[in-house]
């Protein structure tokens, strides 16, 4: 199933952008830690430890902030991110479902990556190594 090229409707985006950042960030951290424990996310946490990240879903007005330590991911608030990814929700979904390569979206200016470029490469390579087919999202999206 191909993710459609859509942007969230403005009224929905306005509603989502007013929600507190903590609950969705906490959910993302729980998901990342679960994938890490199950070996689906083969992260070398020593490369990520002490770093702060932000995912900005710009058509939803949603910002997810989290950090890494030596063994897991944690929520983060305030402060600046070492690495920030920005894209529309549908573009993030395409990357996770491997319908689109992050490099292609980056060069089409649909995916914006800001901050530490070396860390960006580490994260990009990490995401490329994930078997998304082994995640609950892929099983849910399967026809």
N, CA and C of each residue as an Amber inpcrd file, in Angstrom:
protein
   429
   0.8360000  -1.1770000   0.0000000   0.0000000   0.0000000   0.0000000
   0.8820000   1.2420000   0.0000000   0.7230000   2.0800000  -0.9560000
   1.5140000   3.3050000  -1.0840000   0.9040000   4.4050000  -0.2150000
   1.7440000   5.0780000   0.5680000   1.2810000   6.1920000   1.3890000
   0.9280000   7.3450000   0.4580000  -0.2910000   7.8830000   0.5530000
  -0.6910000   8.9670000  -0.3540000   0.0620000  10.2640000  -0.0740000
   0.2110000  11.0690000  -1.0960000   0.8830000  12.3700000  -1.0150000
  -0.1290000  13.3790000  -0.4680000  -0.2320000  13.4580000   0.8500000
  -1.2250000  14.3360000   1.4690000  -0.5770000  15.2120000   2.5340000
  -1.2570000  16.2840000   2.8310000  -0.8950000  17.1650000   3.9320000
  -2.0820000  17.1830000   4.8820000  -1.8090000  17.1700000   6.1750000
  -2.9130000  17.1970000   7.1380000  -3.7400000  18.4580000   6.9280000
  -5.0520000  18.3560000   7.0220000  -5.9070000  19.5420000   6.9010000
  -5.5700000  20.5740000   7.9850000  -5.6630000  21.8330000   7.6300000
  -5.2940000  22.9260000   8.5430000  -6.0100000  22.8620000   9.8970000
  -7.3310000  22.6070000   9.9510000  -7.9790000  22.5500000  11.2770000
  -7.3990000  21.4500000  12.1720000  -7.1000000  20.2970000  11.5810000
  -6.5130000  19.2050000  12.3620000  -5.0940000  19.5810000  12.8110000
  -4.3270000  20.1850000  11.9200000  -2.9670000  20.6130000  12.2550000
  -2.9800000  21.6480000  13.3760000  -3.9290000  22.5720000  13.3540000
  -4.0250000  23.5790000  14.4170000  -4.3280000  22.9180000  15.7600000
  -5.2000000  21.9360000  15.7370000  -5.5360000  21.2180000  16.9710000
  -4.3110000  20.4650000  17.5070000  -3.6540000  19.7110000  16.6480000
  -2.4800000  18.9230000  17.0630000  -1.3650000  19.8300000  17.5680000
  -1.1540000  20.9720000  16.9150000  -0.0590000  21.8720000  17.3040000
  -0.2730000  22.4760000  18.6910000  -1.5020000  22.4600000  19.1890000
  -1.7950000  23.0160000  20.5230000  -1.6440000  21.9850000  21.6360000
  -1.4870000  20.7400000  21.2660000  -1.3410000  19.6860000  22.2650000
   0.0410000  19.7690000  22.9090000   0.1560000  19.3390000  24.1580000
   1.4780000  19.3450000  24.7990000   2.4320000  18.3710000  24.0910000
   3.6950000  18.7140000  24.0980000   4.7210000  17.9300000  23.4140000
   5.0710000  16.6470000  24.1660000   4.9100000  16.6410000  25.4680000
   5.3870000  15.5200000  26.2890000   4.7370000  14.1700000  25.9550000
   3.4080000  14.0550000  25.8520000   2.8460000  12.7200000  25.6000000
   3.3140000  12.0720000  24.2960000   3.2910000  12.7700000  23.1510000
   3.7770000  12.0920000  21.9430000   5.2750000  11.7840000  21.9980000
   6.0500000  12.6590000  22.6360000   7.4860000  12.3890000  22.7760000
   7.7090000  11.1540000  23.6420000   6.9370000  11.0350000  24.7190000
   7.0320000   9.8720000  25.6010000   6.6870000   8.5970000  24.8320000
   5.6240000   8.6460000  24.0090000   5.2470000   7.4740000  23.2170000
   6.3550000   7.0730000  22.2500000   6.9680000   8.0480000  21.5970000
   8.0710000   7.7610000  20.6820000   9.2300000   7.1110000  21.4240000
   9.5710000   7.6320000  22.5870000  10.6690000   7.0740000  23.3920000
  10.3580000   5.6310000  23.7920000   9.1140000   5.3580000  24.1840000
   8.7310000   3.9880000  24.5470000   8.8780000   3.0500000  23.3550000
   8.4460000   3.5220000  22.1880000   8.5660000   2.7190000  20.9710000
  10.0360000   2.4610000  20.6200000  10.8570000   3.4990000  20.6610000
  12.2820000   3.3340000  20.3470000  12.9490000   2.3550000  21.3130000
  12.6440000   2.4790000  22.5970000  13.2520000   1.5790000  23.5850000
  12.7760000   0.1420000  23.4080000  11.5210000  -0.0210000  23.0430000
  11.0070000  -1.3750000  22.7710000  11.7250000  -1.9810000  21.5560000
  11.8890000  -1.2020000  20.4940000  12.5950000  -1.6820000  19.3010000
  14.0610000  -1.9890000  19.6230000  14.6420000  -1.1880000  20.4920000
  16.0280000  -1.4030000  20.9190000  16.1440000  -2.7210000  21.6970000
  15.2370000  -2.9450000  22.6530000  15.2700000  -4.1770000  23.4570000
  15.0600000  -5.4220000  22.6040000  14.2080000  -5.3360000  21.6000000
  13.9100000  -6.4910000  20.7450000  14.9620000  -6.7070000  19.6590000
  15.9260000  -5.8080000  19.5570000  16.9730000  -5.9540000  18.5520000
  16.5670000  -5.5120000  17.1570000  15.3840000  -4.9340000  17.0250000
  14.9380000  -4.4360000  15.7190000  15.6940000  -3.1630000  15.3680000
  15.9930000  -2.3530000  16.3810000  16.7640000  -1.1220000  16.2160000
  18.1860000  -1.4140000  16.6810000  19.0920000  -1.7310000  15.7370000
  20.4450000  -2.1460000  16.1250000  21.3610000  -0.9590000  16.4200000
  20.9870000  -0.1630000  17.4080000  21.7140000   1.0720000  17.6990000
  22.9360000   0.8260000  18.5650000  24.0450000   1.4540000  18.1830000
  25.2220000   1.5230000  19.0440000  25.0190000   2.7730000  19.8890000
  24.4690000   2.5870000  21.0770000  24.0740000   3.7170000  21.9130000
  25.2520000   4.5930000  22.3200000  26.4620000   4.0520000  22.2670000
  27.6190000   4.8810000  22.6080000  27.7900000   6.0200000  21.5950000
  27.3220000   5.8280000  20.3500000  27.4120000   6.8770000  19.3340000
  26.3310000   7.9440000  19.5120000  25.2630000   7.6010000  20.2330000
  24.1380000   8.5120000  20.4100000  24.0750000   9.1310000  21.8120000
  24.7940000   8.5360000  22.7590000  24.7160000   8.9570000  24.1640000
  25.0380000  10.4420000  24.3230000  24.1900000  11.1020000  25.1230000
  24.3850000  12.5150000  25.4140000  23.8780000  13.4450000  24.3240000
  23.2670000  12.9010000  23.3110000  22.7840000  13.7120000  22.1900000
  21.2930000  13.9210000  22.3030000  20.8350000  15.0700000  21.7790000
  19.4120000  15.4390000  21.8150000  18.8860000  15.4990000  20.3860000
  17.6530000  15.0430000  20.2090000  17.0560000  14.9410000  18.8750000
  15.6860000  15.6030000  18.8610000  15.2980000  16.0440000  17.6750000
  13.9500000  16.5790000  17.4930000  13.4150000  16.1090000  16.1480000
  12.1730000  15.6800000  16.1640000  11.4600000  15.3350000  14.9350000
  10.3260000  16.3380000  14.8240000  10.3260000  17.0840000  13.7230000
   9.2960000  18.1030000  13.5040000   8.4160000  17.6360000  12.3470000
   7.1660000  17.3280000  12.6590000   6.1890000  16.9670000  11.6380000
   5.4930000  18.2710000  11.2810000   6.0120000  18.9590000  10.2420000
   5.5850000  20.3430000  10.0490000   4.1510000  20.5060000   9.5870000
   3.5680000  19.5400000   8.9000000   2.1620000  19.7270000   8.5120000
   1.2190000  19.4930000   9.6900000   1.7150000  18.9090000  10.7720000
   0.9120000  18.7020000  11.9750000   1.2710000  19.6930000  13.0770000
   2.3380000  20.4590000  12.8690000   2.7730000  21.3770000  13.9190000
   3.2400000  20.6380000  15.1560000   3.7470000  19.4350000  14.9670000
   4.1300000  18.5640000  16.0700000   5.6460000  18.4500000  16.1600000
   6.1670000  18.6200000  17.3620000   7.5950000  18.4660000  17.6150000
   7.7870000  17.4000000  18.6890000   8.6060000  16.4150000  18.3770000
   8.9270000  15.3410000  19.3120000  10.3770000  15.5030000  19.7030000
  10.6450000  15.6260000  20.9860000  12.0170000  15.8080000  21.4650000
  12.3900000  14.6470000  22.3610000  13.6080000  14.1530000  22.1210000
  14.0980000  13.0490000  22.9390000  15.6170000  13.0810000  22.9520000
  16.1860000  12.3120000  23.8570000  17.6330000  12.2450000  24.0200000
  18.0380000  10.7890000  24.1520000  19.3410000  10.5690000  24.0940000
  19.8720000   9.2100000  24.2510000  20.8980000   9.2130000  25.3730000
  20.9330000   8.1020000  26.0930000  22.0200000   7.8920000  27.0510000
  22.7280000   6.6020000  26.6400000  23.5560000   6.0620000  27.4830000
  24.3610000   4.8980000  27.1070000  23.5480000   3.6350000  26.8360000
  22.2980000   3.5860000  27.3340000  21.5440000   2.3420000  27.1780000
  20.1250000   2.5080000  26.6430000  19.6110000   3.7310000  26.5760000
  18.2170000   3.8970000  26.1580000  17.9460000   5.3190000  25.6800000
  16.6980000   5.5330000  25.2890000  16.2300000   6.8540000  24.8940000
  15.3800000   7.4150000  26.0220000  15.3760000   8.7270000  26.1700000
  14.5970000   9.4130000  27.1910000  13.9150000  10.6220000  26.5610000
  12.8730000  11.1050000  27.2080000  12.2570000  12.3320000  26.7190000
  13.1660000  13.5080000  27.0610000  13.0370000  14.5650000  26.2910000
  13.8320000  15.7710000  26.5170000  12.9390000  16.9800000  26.3110000
  13.1210000  17.9690000  27.1350000  12.3670000  19.2140000  26.9530000
  13.3480000  20.3730000  27.0250000  13.0340000  21.4180000  26.3130000
  13.9050000  22.5790000  26.3160000  15.2550000  22.2840000  25.6940000
  16.0830000  23.2870000  25.6420000  17.4090000  23.1260000  25.0510000
  17.3290000  22.9000000  23.5580000  18.4600000  22.9850000  22.9200000
  18.4780000  22.8040000  21.4710000  18.8670000  21.3740000  21.1220000
  18.3600000  20.9380000  19.9990000  18.6400000  19.5770000  19.5380000
  19.9720000  19.5460000  18.8050000  20.6890000  18.4410000  18.9630000
  21.9180000  18.2290000  18.1900000  21.5820000  17.8650000  16.7560000
  20.4070000  17.2450000  16.5670000  19.9810000  16.8070000  15.2440000
  18.4670000  16.9660000  15.1400000  18.0260000  17.5760000  14.0490000
  16.5980000  17.8200000  13.8420000  16.1960000  17.3350000  12.4580000
  15.1030000  16.5510000  12.4170000  14.5090000  16.0960000  11.1570000
  13.1630000  16.7870000  11.0150000  12.8830000  17.3420000   9.8310000
  11.5910000  17.9760000   9.5580000  11.0450000  17.4520000   8.2430000
   9.7730000  17.0890000   8.2480000   9.1030000  16.6260000   7.0310000
   7.6060000  16.5720000   7.3120000   6.8490000  16.2910000   6.2690000
   5.4150000  16.0540000   6.4430000   5.2110000  14.6450000   6.9880000
   4.0790000  14.4130000   7.6040000   3.7650000  13.1080000   8.1670000
   3.8310000  12.0160000   7.1060000   3.2880000  12.2780000   5.9290000
   3.2890000  11.2620000   4.8720000   4.7100000  10.9280000   4.4180000
   5.6110000  11.9080000   4.4210000   7.0000000  11.6350000   4.0270000
   7.7190000  10.7880000   5.0780000   7.4850000  11.0800000   6.3620000
   8.0550000  10.2310000   7.4100000   7.5280000   8.7970000   7.2810000
   6.2370000   8.6480000   7.0090000   5.6510000   7.3090000   6.8530000
   6.2840000   6.5800000   5.6680000   6.5220000   7.2860000   4.5670000
   7.1550000   6.6550000   3.3980000   8.5610000   6.1600000   3.7130000
   9.3040000   6.9200000   4.4910000  10.6610000   6.4950000   4.8670000
  10.5790000   5.2400000   5.7330000   9.6990000   5.2450000   6.7320000
   9.5890000   4.0910000   7.6290000   9.1290000   2.8450000   6.8990000
   8.2720000   3.0050000   5.9190000   7.7660000   1.8490000   5.1710000
   8.6430000   1.5140000   3.9710000   9.7630000   2.2200000   3.8420000
  10.7310000   2.0140000   2.7600000  10.1320000   2.2150000   1.3680000
   9.1420000   3.0660000   1.2890000   8.6020000   3.4410000  -0.0140000
   9.4590000   4.5380000  -0.6420000  10.2090000   5.2200000   0.2060000
  11.0460000   6.3280000  -0.2680000  12.3530000   6.3070000   0.5000000
  13.4170000   6.6170000  -0.1990000  14.7390000   6.6960000   0.4200000
  14.9020000   8.0770000   1.0660000  15.4580000   8.1480000   2.2790000
  15.6370000   9.4590000   2.9150000  16.5020000  10.4070000   2.0840000
  17.4990000   9.8600000   1.3870000  18.3500000  10.7160000   0.5510000
  17.5410000  11.3780000  -0.5540000  16.6370000  10.6290000  -1.1660000
  15.7910000  11.1740000  -2.2280000  14.9330000  12.3050000  -1.6830000
  14.2900000  12.0840000  -0.5390000  13.4620000  13.1320000   0.0630000
  14.3030000  14.3420000   0.4540000  15.5220000  14.0930000   0.9260000
  16.4100000  15.1950000   1.3000000  16.7390000  16.0550000   0.0710000
  17.1060000  15.4140000  -1.0270000  17.4730000  16.1730000  -2.2250000
  16.2660000  16.8090000  -2.9080000  15.0710000  16.2910000  -2.6560000
  13.8430000  16.9170000  -3.1520000  13.3610000  18.0140000  -2.2010000
  14.0950000  18.2240000  -1.1130000  13.7810000  19.2080000  -0.0750000
  12.4740000  18.9110000   0.6550000  12.1080000  17.6520000   0.6930000
  10.9260000  17.2190000   1.4460000  11.3040000  16.7960000   2.8620000
  12.5640000  16.4350000   3.0530000  13.0980000  16.0760000   4.3580000
  14.2330000  17.0360000   4.6550000  14.1040000  17.7720000   5.7550000
  15.1380000  18.7200000   6.1520000  15.8770000  18.1270000   7.3500000
  17.1980000  18.1040000   7.2470000  18.0370000  17.5930000   8.3350000
  18.9460000  18.7320000   8.7540000  18.8860000  19.1050000  10.0350000
  19.6740000  20.2140000  10.5530000  20.4780000  19.7630000  11.7630000
  21.6420000  20.3420000  11.9070000  22.4540000  20.0630000  13.0780000
  23.7370000  19.3480000  12.7240000  24.1800000  18.4940000  13.6070000
  25.4410000  17.7710000  13.5000000  25.3780000  16.7850000  12.3250000
  26.1310000  17.0740000  11.2600000  26.0610000  16.2380000  10.0500000
  26.6140000  14.8290000  10.2870000  27.6340000  14.6940000  11.1030000
  28.1730000  13.3660000  11.3940000  27.1350000  12.5230000  12.1470000
  26.4780000  13.1340000  13.1120000  25.4130000  12.4480000  13.8410000
  24.2620000  12.1090000  12.8950000  23.9700000  12.9980000  11.9680000
  22.9260000  12.7470000  10.9750000  23.2180000  11.5120000  10.1480000
  24.4690000  11.3320000   9.7630000  24.8630000  10.1370000   9.0030000
  24.7220000   8.8760000   9.8460000  25.0990000   8.9560000  11.1130000
  24.9650000   7.8060000  12.0120000  23.4930000   7.4070000  12.1190000
  22.6160000   8.3840000  12.3170000  21.1850000   8.0950000  12.4540000
  20.6080000   7.5830000  11.1490000  20.9840000   8.1900000  10.0340000
  20.4930000   7.7400000   8.7220000  20.8900000   6.2850000   8.4780000
  22.1490000   5.9460000   8.7510000  22.6050000   4.5560000   8.5760000
  21.8750000   3.6110000   9.5320000  21.6000000   4.0810000  10.7340000
  20.8440000   3.2780000  11.6970000  19.4400000   3.0120000  11.1650000
  18.7720000   4.0460000  10.6780000  17.4120000   3.8700000  10.1570000
  17.4020000   2.9610000   8.9340000  18.4470000   3.0550000   8.0970000
  18.5430000   2.1860000   6.9260000  18.7160000   0.7190000   7.3190000
  19.2880000   0.4630000   8.4980000  19.5530000  -0.9100000   8.9190000
  18.3630000  -1.5680000   9.6270000  17.3430000  -0.7850000   9.9490000
  16.1830000  -1.3280000  10.6630000  15.3260000  -2.1570000   9.7120000
  14.9310000  -3.3200000  10.1770000  13.9930000  -4.1500000   9.4370000
  12.5890000  -3.7220000   9.8560000  12.0620000  -2.7160000   9.1620000
  10.7610000  -2.1770000   9.5320000   9.6640000  -3.2280000   9.3940000
   9.8910000  -4.2560000   8.5890000   8.9210000  -5.3350000   8.4470000
   8.7170000  -6.1100000   9.7330000   9.6700000  -5.9930000  10.6620000
   9.5710000  -6.6910000  11.9450000   8.8940000  -5.8370000  13.0130000
   8.4010000  -4.6680000  12.6310000   7.7660000  -3.7810000  13.6000000
   6.2490000  -3.9270000  13.5670000   5.5790000  -3.5770000  14.6540000
   4.1140000  -3.6320000  14.6670000   3.4910000  -2.7340000  13.5880000
   4.1200000  -1.6030000  13.2860000   3.5880000  -0.7020000  12.2570000
   3.4800000  -1.4050000  10.9190000   4.5050000  -2.1350000  10.5380000
   4.4920000  -2.8270000   9.2310000   3.4320000  -3.9170000   9.2090000
   3.2920000  -4.6360000  10.3140000   2.2600000  -5.6750000  10.3560000
   0.8730000  -5.0660000  10.2850000   0.6990000  -3.8960000  10.8980000
  -0.5850000  -3.2170000  10.8680000  -0.8980000  -2.6860000   9.4690000
   0.1460000  -2.2080000   8.7500000  -0.0340000  -1.6350000   7.4220000
  -0.1120000  -2.6890000   6.3180000   0.2530000  -3.9290000   6.6310000
   0.2640000  -4.9830000   5.6120000  -1.1350000  -5.2340000   5.0800000
  -1.2260000  -5.5100000   3.7470000  -2.5420000  -5.7500000   3.1470000
  -3.1340000  -7.0710000   3.5990000
